[in-house]
Amino acid sequence: MWKPNLSKIVTAEQKATEGRATLLSAYKAAFDAHLDAVARQRQYDNRLTIVSYKGSTNPQWNAEAEAFIAWRDAALSYMFDRLAAVEEGSIAPPSVGEFITGIDPIEWP
């Protein structure tokens, strides 16, 4: 008699967990790419480069870094709020595009 290998059976809970992990990974990759694209609007290489200008002796660069950091923090709050709403089931998971377009635009100095 054939006996199934129980270690290879994937439960619905495991599939859901994997699905959430995949979705979270897609959101994070899109979010990081969006932050980089916004930083490049002001000729910075990426999100990490622009924040390194906080405290710069050049007032424009410092102001841009501060604006970016404040915007990034608001965008992160949005991201975590949306993910929590998806997790609790109060909203359907948005597409990655819908997720990114829901982020308020930055207001540069």
Buried (B, 14 or more C-beta within 10 A) or exposed (E): EEEEEEEEEEEEEEEEEEEBEEBBEBBEEBBEBBBBEBBBEBEBEBBEBBBEBBEBEEEEBBBBBBBBBEBBEEBEEBBEEBBEBBEEEEEEBBEBEEBBEEBEEBEEE
